[in-house]
Amino acid sequence: MSLDPVLRFLHIAGATLWVGGMFFAYVCLRPAAGTLLEPPQRLRLWRGVFARFLAWVWVAVVVIAASGAVMIAQVGMAAAPVHWHLMLGTGLLMIVIFVYVFAGPYGALRRAVDAQDWPAAGAALARIRQAVGLNLLLGVLTIAIATLGQLLR
C-alpha cells in the first residue's frame, strides 16, 4: 500500500486550513469587525481569534512540512519536479512569515490587549494584517504552483 494518497491528503488539508483561514480572516472577518465593533471590542475579538487560529496553523505547518518532506524524500531532491521546488520555496517563506507573526506582533497584541493599551494593540494588529495579507498572496501563489506547475514540464 502506498502512502502517497495519505500524504497528499494531509498536505492539502493543512494548506486548506491555513490559506482558507487567512482568506476568511482577511476578506470576511476583518471588514465586518472593522465596521461593527469599536476598537476595544475589535481588538479583544482578534486576540481570541488568533489564539485559536494560530494554534491550528502550528498544526498545519507541521503537517505540511512533514508530508512535503516525505514526498520529496521519496523521489529525491534532484528528481523532484520544478514546481515542487517552487512550492518548497514559497512554503518556507510562508512559514518564516508565520513565525514572525507569532513571535512578534501576535505577542505584542496579546500583551497590549491584556493591558488595555488600545493604540499599541492596534499597531500590532496592523503589522499582523500586513503579514497575513502577504502570506495569503503567497498561499494563493503556492496553490497555483501546485495545481498548474505541471505545465512547467
Phi and psi in degrees as GROMACS dihedral restraints (atoms count N, CA, C in turn):
[ dihedral_restraints ]
;  ai    aj    ak    al  type     phi  dphi    fc
    3     4     5     6     1   -88.6    20    10
    4     5     6     7     1   141.4    20    10
    6     7     8     9     1   -86.1    20    10
    7     8     9    10     1    -3.5    20    10
    9    10    11    12     1   -53.4    20    10
   10    11    12    13     1   -48.7    20    10
   12    13    14    15     1   -62.1    20    10
   13    14    15    16     1   -36.7    20    10
   15    16    17    18     1   -67.9    20    10
   16    17    18    19     1   -44.0    20    10
   18    19    20    21     1   -62.4    20    10
   19    20    21    22     1   -44.4    20    10
   21    22    23    24     1   -63.0    20    10
   22    23    24    25     1   -41.9    20    10
   24    25    26    27     1   -59.6    20    10
   25    26    27    28     1   -49.4    20    10
   27    28    29    30     1   -60.5    20    10
   28    29    30    31     1   -42.6    20    10
   30    31    32    33     1   -62.5    20    10
   31    32    33    34     1   -48.6    20    10
   33    34    35    36     1   -69.4    20    10
   34    35    36    37     1   -38.2    20    10
   36    37    38    39     1   -62.9    20    10
   37    38    39    40     1   -43.5    20    10
   39    40    41    42     1   -63.1    20    10
   40    41    42    43     1   -43.9    20    10
   42    43    44    45     1   -65.4    20    10
   43    44    45    46     1   -38.5    20    10
   45    46    47    48     1   -63.4    20    10
   46    47    48    49     1   -45.2    20    10
   48    49    50    51     1   -59.2    20    10
   49    50    51    52     1   -49.4    20    10
   51    52    53    54     1   -68.7    20    10
   52    53    54    55     1   -55.8    20    10
   54    55    56    57     1   -69.9    20    10
   55    56    57    58     1   -40.8    20    10
   57    58    59    60     1   -63.1    20    10
   58    59    60    61     1   -39.3    20    10
   60    61    62    63     1   -64.5    20    10
   61    62    63    64     1   -40.8    20    10
   63    64    65    66     1   -65.7    20    10
   64    65    66    67     1   -40.7    20    10
   66    67    68    69     1   -60.8    20    10
   67    68    69    70     1   -49.1    20    10
   69    70    71    72     1   -58.8    20    10
   70    71    72    73     1   -48.1    20    10
   72    73    74    75     1   -63.8    20    10
   73    74    75    76     1   -44.5    20    10
   75    76    77    78     1   -77.2    20    10
   76    77    78    79     1   -41.7    20    10
   78    79    80    81     1   -94.4    20    10
   79    80    81    82     1   -28.7    20    10
   81    82    83    84     1  -109.3    20    10
   82    83    84    85     1   -57.0    20    10
   84    85    86    87     1   -69.3    20    10
   85    86    87    88     1   -45.7    20    10
   87    88    89    90     1   -57.7    20    10
   88    89    90    91     1   -50.5    20    10
   90    91    92    93     1   -64.2    20    10
   91    92    93    94     1   -39.1    20    10
   93    94    95    96     1   -66.1    20    10
   94    95    96    97     1   -45.7    20    10
   96    97    98    99     1   -63.7    20    10
   97    98    99   100     1   -37.2    20    10
   99   100   101   102     1   -65.9    20    10
  100   101   102   103     1   -31.2    20    10
  102   103   104   105     1   -93.5    20    10
  103   104   105   106     1   -22.8    20    10
  105   106   107   108     1  -101.9    20    10
  106   107   108   109     1   -21.3    20    10
  108   109   110   111     1  -119.6    20    10
  109   110   111   112     1   143.9    20    10
  111   112   113   114     1   -73.0    20    10
  112   113   114   115     1   157.5    20    10
  114   115   116   117     1   -49.9    20    10
  115   116   117   118     1   -46.8    20    10
  117   118   119   120     1   -60.1    20    10
  118   119   120   121     1   -43.1    20    10
  120   121   122   123     1   -68.9    20    10
  121   122   123   124     1   -41.2    20    10
  123   124   125   126     1   -61.8    20    10
  124   125   126   127     1   -44.9    20    10
  126   127   128   129     1   -68.5    20    10
  127   128   129   130     1   -36.2    20    10
  129   130   131   132     1   -64.4    20    10
  130   131   132   133     1   -41.5    20    10
  132   133   134   135     1   -58.3    20    10
  133   134   135   136     1   -49.5    20    10
  135   136   137   138     1   -63.0    20    10
  136   137   138   139     1   -37.3    20    10
  138   139   140   141     1   -59.6    20    10
  139   140   141   142     1   -44.7    20    10
  141   142   143   144     1   -68.0    20    10
  142   143   144   145     1   -41.2    20    10
  144   145   146   147     1   -62.9    20    10
  145   146   147   148     1   -48.0    20    10
  147   148   149   150     1   -66.4    20    10
  148   149   150   151     1   -33.9    20    10
  150   151   152   153     1   -58.2    20    10
  151   152   153   154     1   -40.1    20    10
  153   154   155   156     1   -81.2    20    10
  154   155   156   157     1   -48.9    20    10
  156   157   158   159     1   -65.0    20    10
  157   158   159   160     1   -44.6    20    10
  159   160   161   162     1   -65.9    20    10
  160   161   162   163     1   -29.6    20    10
  162   163   164   165     1   -63.1    20    10
  163   164   165   166     1   -41.8    20    10
  165   166   167   168     1   -68.9    20    10
  166   167   168   169     1   -33.9    20    10
  168   169   170   171     1   -65.2    20    10
  169   170   171   172     1   -37.4    20    10
  171   172   173   174     1   -57.3    20    10
  172   173   174   175     1   -44.3    20    10
  174   175   176   177     1   -61.0    20    10
  175   176   177   178     1   -47.2    20    10
  177   178   179   180     1   -60.8    20    10
  178   179   180   181     1   -42.7    20    10
  180   181   182   183     1   -60.8    20    10
  181   182   183   184     1   -44.9    20    10
  183   184   185   186     1   -64.0    20    10
  184   185   186   187     1   -44.6    20    10
  186   187   188   189     1   -64.7    20    10
  187   188   189   190     1   -45.3    20    10
  189   190   191   192     1   -63.5    20    10
  190   191   192   193     1   -47.7    20    10
  192   193   194   195     1   -63.6    20    10
  193   194   195   196     1   -44.8    20    10
  195   196   197   198     1   -66.9    20    10
  196   197   198   199     1   -46.9    20    10
  198   199   200   201     1   -65.8    20    10
  199   200   201   202     1   -40.7    20    10
  201   202   203   204     1   -63.2    20    10
  202   203   204   205     1   -42.3    20    10
  204   205   206   207     1   -62.6    20    10
  205   206   207   208     1   -42.0    20    10
  207   208   209   210     1   -65.2    20    10
  208   209   210   211     1   -43.5    20    10
  210   211   212   213     1   -63.8    20    10
  211   212   213   214     1   -40.8    20    10
  213   214   215   216     1   -68.0    20    10
  214   215   216   217     1   -40.7    20    10
  216   217   218   219     1   -62.9    20    10
  217   218   219   220     1   -32.5    20    10
  219   220   221   222     1   -64.0    20    10
  220   221   222   223     1   -32.4    20    10
  222   223   224   225     1  -105.1    20    10
  223   224   225   226     1   -18.0    20    10
  225   226   227   228     1    90.2    20    10
  226   227   228   229     1   142.7    20    10
  228   229   230   231     1   -59.0    20    10
  229   230   231   232     1   -42.9    20    10
  231   232   233   234     1   -67.7    20    10
  232   233   234   235     1   -31.1    20    10
  234   235   236   237     1   -91.7    20    10
  235   236   237   238     1    -8.6    20    10
  237   238   239   240     1   -65.3    20    10
  238   239   240   241     1   140.4    20    10
  240   241   242   243     1   -60.1    20    10
  241   242   243   244     1   155.2    20    10
  243   244   245   246     1   -55.2    20    10
  244   245   246   247     1   -42.3    20    10
  246   247   248   249     1   -67.6    20    10
  247   248   249   250     1   -23.3    20    10
  249   250   251   252     1   -67.3    20    10
  250   251   252   253     1   -40.9    20    10
  252   253   254   255     1   -63.2    20    10
  253   254   255   256     1   -40.6    20    10
  255   256   257   258     1   -64.3    20    10
  256   257   258   259     1   -43.1    20    10
  258   259   260   261     1   -62.2    20    10
  259   260   261   262     1   -40.3    20    10
  261   262   263   264     1   -59.5    20    10
  262   263   264   265     1   -45.1    20    10
  264   265   266   267     1   -63.3    20    10
  265   266   267   268     1   -49.3    20    10
  267   268   269   270     1   -67.2    20    10
  268   269   270   271     1   -36.6    20    10
  270   271   272   273     1   -64.2    20    10
  271   272   273   274     1   -42.6    20    10
  273   274   275   276     1   -64.6    20    10
  274   275   276   277     1   -39.5    20    10
  276   277   278   279     1   -62.7    20    10
  277   278   279   280     1   -41.2    20    10
  279   280   281   282     1   -62.0    20    10
  280   281   282   283     1   -40.1    20    10
  282   283   284   285     1   -64.8    20    10
  283   284   285   286     1   -42.4    20    10
  285   286   287   288     1   -59.7    20    10
  286   287   288   289     1   -44.5    20    10
  288   289   290   291     1   -64.7    20    10
  289   290   291   292     1   -41.9    20    10
  291   292   293   294     1   -60.6    20    10
  292   293   294   295     1   -46.4    20    10
  294   295   296   297     1   -62.2    20    10
  295   296   297   298     1   -39.7    20    10
  297   298   299   300     1   -58.3    20    10
  298   299   300   301     1   -48.4    20    10
  300   301   302   303     1   -59.9    20    10
  301   302   303   304     1   -47.2    20    10
  303   304   305   306     1   -65.0    20    10
  304   305   306   307     1   -45.2    20    10
  306   307   308   309     1   -80.3    20    10
  307   308   309   310     1   -24.6    20    10
  309   310   311   312     1  -107.7    20    10
  310   311   312   313     1   -90.0    20    10
  312   313   314   315     1   -61.6    20    10
  313   314   315   316     1   -34.6    20    10
  315   316   317   318     1   -66.4    20    10
  316   317   318   319     1   -42.0    20    10
  318   319   320   321     1   -61.3    20    10
  319   320   321   322     1   -41.3    20    10
  321   322   323   324     1   -64.5    20    10
  322   323   324   325     1   -39.5    20    10
  324   325   326   327     1   -62.5    20    10
  325   326   327   328     1   -46.6    20    10
  327   328   329   330     1   -57.8    20    10
  328   329   330   331     1   -50.5    20    10
  330   331   332   333     1   -63.6    20    10
  331   332   333   334     1   -42.1    20    10
  333   334   335   336     1   -67.5    20    10
  334   335   336   337     1   -42.1    20    10
  336   337   338   339     1   -64.7    20    10
  337   338   339   340     1   -44.3    20    10
  339   340   341   342     1   -60.4    20    10
  340   341   342   343     1   -33.2    20    10
  342   343   344   345     1   -89.5    20    10
  343   344   345   346     1    -0.7    20    10
  345   346   347   348     1    57.0    20    10
  346   347   348   349     1    35.8    20    10
  348   349   350   351     1   -94.0    20    10
  349   350   351   352     1    84.0    20    10
  351   352   353   354     1   -64.8    20    10
  352   353   354   355     1   -38.8    20    10
  354   355   356   357     1   -62.2    20    10
  355   356   357   358     1   -42.2    20    10
  357   358   359   360     1   -67.3    20    10
  358   359   360   361     1   -39.1    20    10
  360   361   362   363     1   -64.3    20    10
  361   362   363   364     1   -41.4    20    10
  363   364   365   366     1   -63.4    20    10
  364   365   366   367     1   -39.1    20    10
  366   367   368   369     1   -65.3    20    10
  367   368   369   370     1   -41.5    20    10
  369   370   371   372     1   -64.6    20    10
  370   371   372   373     1   -41.9    20    10
  372   373   374   375     1   -63.6    20    10
  373   374   375   376     1   -37.2    20    10
  375   376   377   378     1   -63.2    20    10
  376   377   378   379     1   -39.7    20    10
  378   379   380   381     1   -66.5    20    10
  379   380   381   382     1   -39.3    20    10
  381   382   383   384     1   -63.2    20    10
  382   383   384   385     1   -44.8    20    10
  384   385   386   387     1   -57.9    20    10
  385   386   387   388     1   -44.5    20    10
  387   388   389   390     1   -62.9    20    10
  388   389   390   391     1   -45.7    20    10
  390   391   392   393     1   -66.8    20    10
  391   392   393   394     1   -40.8    20    10
  393   394   395   396     1   -66.1    20    10
  394   395   396   397     1   -39.2    20    10
  396   397   398   399     1   -59.1    20    10
  397   398   399   400     1   -44.8    20    10
  399   400   401   402     1   -64.3    20    10
  400   401   402   403     1   -44.3    20    10
  402   403   404   405     1   -66.3    20    10
  403   404   405   406     1   -34.1    20    10
  405   406   407   408     1   -63.7    20    10
  406   407   408   409     1   -44.5    20    10
  408   409   410   411     1   -61.4    20    10
  409   410   411   412     1   -43.7    20    10
  411   412   413   414     1   -63.9    20    10
  412   413   414   415     1   -37.1    20    10
  414   415   416   417     1   -64.0    20    10
  415   416   417   418     1   -43.6    20    10
  417   418   419   420     1   -65.4    20    10
  418   419   420   421     1   -40.7    20    10
  420   421   422   423     1   -60.6    20    10
  421   422   423   424     1   -42.5    20    10
  423   424   425   426     1   -63.9    20    10
  424   425   426   427     1   -40.8    20    10
  426   427   428   429     1   -63.7    20    10
  427   428   429   430     1   -40.6    20    10
  429   430   431   432     1   -61.7    20    10
  430   431   432   433     1   -43.6    20    10
  432   433   434   435     1   -62.0    20    10
  433   434   435   436     1   -43.0    20    10
  435   436   437   438     1   -63.7    20    10
  436   437   438   439     1   -40.3    20    10
  438   439   440   441     1   -90.1    20    10
  439   440   441   442     1   -30.9    20    10
  441   442   443   444     1  -105.1    20    10
  442   443   444   445     1    -5.9    20    10
  444   445   446   447     1   -61.7    20    10
  445   446   447   448     1   -25.1    20    10
  447   448   449   450     1   -65.9    20    10
  448   449   450   451     1   -16.7    20    10
  450   451   452   453     1   -68.7    20    10
  451   452   453   454     1   -17.0    20    10
  453   454   455   456     1   -77.2    20    10
  454   455   456   457     1    -9.1    20    10
